Amino acid sequence: MLSLVPLLTAAELPAAHKPATVADIVAASRPSDWKPLDPENTLYMQLPAGRVVIELAPKFAPEYVANIKTLVREGYFDGLAIERVQDDFVVQWGDPDHRRSLGAAKRSLPAEFVVSARDVPFTPLEDPDTYAPEVGFSGGFPAARDPAVGRAWLVHCYGMVGAGRNDDVESGNGSELYAVIGQAPRQLDRNVALVGRVVRGMELLSSLPRGTGPLGFYTKREQRTRIESMRVAADVPARERSRLEVMRTDTRTFAELIEARRNRRDAWYKVPAGHADVCNIPIPVRPRLRQR
Amino acid sequence: MLSLVPLLTAAELPAAHKPATVADIVAASRPSDWKPLDPENTLYMQLPAGRVVIELAPKFAPEYVANIKTLVREGYFDGLAIERVQDDFVVQWGDPDHRRSLGAAKRSLPAEFVVSARDVPFTPLEDPDTYAPEVGFSGGFPAARDPAVGRAWLVHCYGMVGAGRNDDVESGNGSELYAVIGQAPRQLDRNVALVGRVVRGMELLSSLPRGTGPLGFYTKREQRTRIESMRVAADVPARERSRLEVMRTDTRTFAELIEARRNRRDAWYKVPAGHADVCNIPIPVRPRLRQR
């Protein structure tokens, strides 16, 4: 068979015995290369087809994260719907009928689109980026930084979750959320609040039927996907939680992973790229290992 | 409602009266800004949910295109299946059971991964690219170029179609094809033959259920999507053809479209990106206008 691109299968190990592929690096990693999800900053969105797990990014959007958790804890999203699926762009969910009260949540939030670069860790990627002076990783999220103005921000890679807003930059409040399902729409960076990323169940969003209305909104109510519930993981009994851990992005292991993405070592590849886009370095997630 | 990112809706027109958004530019374009699909280099893949239209790129992969057309004209793909859907990567189709004869088609083809830069048109994009010395557009396809060695190649943007191969670079023959459904896997550039791109029906591929086997292959036969037929458009009666035209990429109009993607003019955007990735500038396709 003409197979295609064994992205995650080990092929020939180079003579140096150093981990070669992403799979090798993950296999050789130590427990300290991983961090468990923080239940207080993890959301579960239950769809009919399964659970979507979202890791929140409070360091980048603290007020948004707090407001979203307020909404979730009020049951705001329960019974609402995925209302928009625009191919090569975003899946969006919220209240398509504009009926539900925000309850105790704020109606308006500050524009948490960038933060002070001093306030967040940053592991730079050495490769040039089309959009930002510098890109890299911050606390397990893809990020960018502008040293000239001392600002950092999360970037719109596949699977990143943001909060919709109207034209007013303070009009967002987290009651309409979206996830990126296509080529990174980096033009959104610094224009809207990114609040986290999908770490499990992305395929439940990306495979939804595309909407045929303007901007990919569904035109019929029955096309929508119902959100059975959204929960903060901390509010779910421990035994029902998704026990996941995310690879740390500030380690030597992650640096090796970046290098494995920049120059693939699989036998299939003949011309190593020599570079990698920040959005072409997915941050590994795996079931959390049991304590020994 | 908290709408999100009116990507293709016109908002505020700048004072200069110059087309501002992609929608404005398309609306103001002239017939000469478009080229109809060449029926001899267009494929229709009929799935149960509808027709996928693929524009072939014979200037970049002439032997692959010829071999694929031979396979299609022999009915090679009819009744075969989409066998692999790997999230954020590719959809792949071909003969999962390895039973079908290639007939008159060649078993092996030269590695048509790059061409001489002199042999193809090229409209450069001024923005820096992570992977290539220069990126831009060639005959309606996203492309890259290395002036130092005089080579050009198509790049793996969303919707691009390529031909799988085994480890041997001449092992491909077009009987296994794939389309990109996620972040541009640019590491594949120059490693495999890109043969065209999906110009209609991409959502029929991108929304397929993801495979749960290694590399996203389906584990059960019934998960596959059947290919009812593949046809060269020229072999289909004229009245049954998809009458589409693609925006030319070597025009002043397309240069305006690039600028509209680099710096969005919608009222929603507060910080223009100032740049655009070659894979974030989709080339417009529309129903062909009737002759007057």
Contacts between the chains, C-beta under 8 A, distances in Angstrom:
chain1	res1	chain2	res2	distance
A	1	B	94	7.8
A	1	B	95	7.9
A	1	B	96	7.8
A	1	B	98	5.5
A	1	B	176	7.2
A	2	B	94	6.8
A	2	B	163	8.0
A	2	B	164	4.2
A	2	B	165	6.0
A	2	B	166	6.1
A	2	B	171	7.0
A	2	B	172	6.4
A	2	B	173	7.5
A	2	B	175	6.5
A	2	B	176	3.8
A	3	B	164	6.6
A	3	B	166	6.4
A	3	B	176	7.9
A	3	B	215	7.6
A	4	B	84	7.7
A	4	B	90	6.9
A	4	B	92	5.8
A	4	B	164	3.8
A	4	B	165	7.6
A	4	B	176	6.6
A	4	B	178	5.7
A	4	B	192	7.8
A	4	B	215	7.7
A	5	B	90	7.6
A	5	B	164	7.8
A	5	B	185	7.7
A	5	B	188	6.4
A	5	B	192	7.5
A	5	B	215	7.8
A	6	B	215	6.6
A	7	B	86	7.7
A	7	B	89	6.9
A	7	B	215	6.8
A	8	B	214	8.0
A	8	B	215	7.5
A	9	B	214	7.0
A	9	B	215	7.5
A	84	B	4	7.7
A	85	B	207	7.8
A	86	B	7	7.7
A	87	B	202	6.1
A	87	B	203	4.6
A	87	B	206	5.8
A	87	B	207	7.8
A	88	B	158	5.0
A	88	B	159	7.5
A	88	B	202	7.3
A	88	B	206	7.3
A	88	B	282	7.3
A	89	B	5	8.0
A	89	B	7	6.9
A	90	B	4	6.8
A	90	B	5	7.6
A	92	B	4	5.8
A	94	B	1	7.9
A	94	B	2	6.8
A	95	B	1	7.9
A	96	B	1	7.7
A	98	B	1	5.5
A	113	B	271	7.8
A	127	B	130	5.2
A	128	B	128	5.3
A	128	B	129	7.8
A	128	B	130	5.8
A	129	B	128	7.8
A	129	B	130	6.2
A	130	B	127	5.2
A	130	B	128	5.8
A	130	B	129	6.2
A	130	B	130	6.8
A	130	B	275	5.0
A	130	B	276	7.1
A	130	B	277	4.8
A	131	B	273	5.7
A	131	B	274	8.0
A	131	B	275	5.4
A	131	B	277	7.4
A	157	B	183	6.9
A	158	B	88	5.1
A	158	B	182	5.8
A	158	B	183	4.8
A	159	B	88	7.5
A	163	B	2	7.9
A	164	B	2	4.1
A	164	B	3	6.6
A	164	B	4	3.8
A	164	B	5	7.8
A	165	B	2	6.0
A	165	B	4	7.5
A	166	B	2	6.1
A	166	B	3	6.4
A	166	B	268	7.9
A	167	B	267	5.0
A	167	B	268	5.4
A	169	B	270	5.9
A	171	B	2	7.0
A	172	B	2	6.4
A	173	B	2	7.5
A	175	B	2	6.5
A	176	B	1	7.2
A	176	B	2	3.8
A	176	B	3	8.0
A	176	B	4	6.7
A	178	B	4	5.7
A	182	B	158	5.8
A	182	B	182	7.0
A	182	B	183	7.7
A	182	B	206	7.9
A	183	B	157	6.9
A	183	B	158	4.8
A	183	B	182	7.7
A	183	B	183	6.0
A	183	B	184	5.9
A	183	B	277	7.4
A	183	B	279	5.1
A	183	B	280	5.8
A	184	B	183	5.9
A	184	B	277	7.5
A	184	B	280	7.5
A	185	B	5	7.7
A	185	B	280	7.0
A	186	B	273	6.5
A	186	B	277	6.6
A	186	B	280	6.7
A	187	B	261	7.4
A	187	B	264	5.9
A	187	B	269	7.3
A	187	B	272	7.9
A	187	B	273	4.3
A	187	B	276	7.3
A	187	B	280	7.1
A	188	B	5	6.4
A	189	B	271	8.0
A	189	B	273	7.2
A	190	B	270	8.0
A	190	B	271	4.5
A	191	B	268	7.5
A	191	B	269	5.7
A	191	B	270	5.6
A	191	B	271	5.5
A	192	B	4	7.8
A	192	B	5	7.6
A	202	B	87	6.1
A	202	B	88	7.4
A	203	B	87	4.6
A	203	B	209	7.8
A	203	B	210	4.1
A	206	B	87	5.8
A	206	B	88	7.3
A	206	B	182	7.9
A	206	B	206	7.5
A	206	B	210	7.5
A	207	B	85	7.8
A	207	B	87	7.8
A	207	B	207	5.5
A	207	B	208	6.5
A	207	B	209	5.4
A	207	B	210	5.9
A	208	B	207	6.5
A	209	B	203	7.8
A	209	B	207	5.4
A	210	B	203	4.0
A	210	B	206	7.5
A	210	B	207	5.8
A	214	B	8	7.9
A	214	B	9	7.0
A	215	B	3	7.5
A	215	B	4	7.6
A	215	B	5	7.8
A	215	B	6	6.6
A	215	B	7	6.8
A	215	B	8	7.5
A	215	B	9	7.5
A	261	B	187	7.4
A	264	B	187	5.9
A	267	B	167	5.0
A	268	B	166	7.9
A	268	B	167	5.4
A	268	B	191	7.5
A	269	B	187	7.3
A	269	B	191	5.6
A	270	B	169	5.9
A	270	B	190	8.0
A	270	B	191	5.6
A	271	B	113	7.8
A	271	B	189	7.9
A	271	B	190	4.5
A	271	B	191	5.5
A	272	B	187	7.9
A	273	B	131	5.7
A	273	B	186	6.5
A	273	B	187	4.3
A	273	B	189	7.3
A	274	B	131	8.0
A	275	B	130	5.0
A	275	B	131	5.4
A	276	B	130	7.2
A	276	B	187	7.3
A	277	B	130	4.8
A	277	B	131	7.4
A	277	B	183	7.4
A	277	B	184	7.5
A	277	B	186	6.7
A	279	B	183	5.1
A	280	B	183	5.8
A	280	B	184	7.5
A	280	B	185	7.0
A	280	B	186	6.8
A	280	B	187	7.1
A	282	B	88	7.3
